[in-house]
Amino acid sequence: MLEKLQKIVEDTLGVTDLDITPDTHIINDLNADSLDVVELIMAIEESFDVSIDDSEAEKMETVGDLINHLQNLQ
């Protein structure tokens, strides 16, 4: 799952020079703004065929948070 998320983050945010780990902070480490986060969540929803509530998305700060949430949805 991490590898798939890494690819989505790289494709959506254009980040290729960072080692994306579960501890990677979406805003601080990836320099994502609010629009980037929305686009990232939409790409994740499409790739994993899930729906993430806006209130839940706001709580996710790291790639690990995304992984945990996706695992709970499956």
C-alpha positions in Angstrom: 0.0 0.0 0.0 2.9 2.4 0.8 4.3 1.9 -2.7 1.0 2.7 -4.3 0.6 5.8 -2.2 4.1 6.9 -3.0 3.3 6.8 -6.7 0.0 8.7 -6.2 1.9 11.4 -4.1 4.6 11.7 -6.7 2.2 11.9 -9.6 -0.2 14.3 -7.9 2.2 16.6 -6.2 5.2 16.3 -8.6 7.4 15.2 -5.7 10.3 13.0 -6.9 13.3 14.0 -4.8 12.0 12.9 -1.4 11.9 9.5 0.3 8.2 9.2 1.1 7.7 7.3 4.3 4.7 6.8 6.7 6.2 9.7 8.7 6.2 12.1 5.8 4.1 15.1 6.6 1.9 16.0 3.7 2.0 19.8 4.2 5.4 20.4 5.9 7.5 17.8 4.1 5.8 17.8 0.7 5.0 21.5 0.6 1.4 20.8 -0.3 -1.2 23.6 -0.1 -4.9 23.1 0.5 -5.7 22.6 -3.2 -2.9 20.0 -3.4 -4.3 18.1 -0.5 -7.8 18.1 -2.1 -6.3 16.8 -5.4 -4.3 14.2 -3.5 -7.4 12.9 -1.6 -9.3 12.7 -4.9 -6.5 10.7 -6.5 -6.4 8.4 -3.6 -10.2 7.9 -3.6 -10.1 7.1 -7.3 -7.1 4.7 -7.1 -8.4 2.8 -4.1 -12.1 3.1 -5.0 -13.0 4.6 -1.6 -14.7 7.7 -0.3 -12.9 9.8 2.3 -15.1 12.3 4.2 -13.8 15.9 4.3 -13.8 15.8 8.1 -11.6 12.7 8.1 -9.3 14.1 5.4 -8.7 17.2 7.5 -7.3 15.0 10.3 -4.7 13.3 8.1 -1.3 14.9 8.4 1.1 12.2 7.4 1.3 9.5 4.7 1.0 7.0 7.7 -2.4 8.6 8.6 -3.5 8.0 5.0 -2.4 4.4 5.2 -4.2 3.8 8.5 -7.4 5.3 7.2 -7.3 3.2 4.0 -6.7 0.1 6.0 -9.7 0.9 8.2 -11.9 1.3 5.1 -11.0 -2.1 3.7 
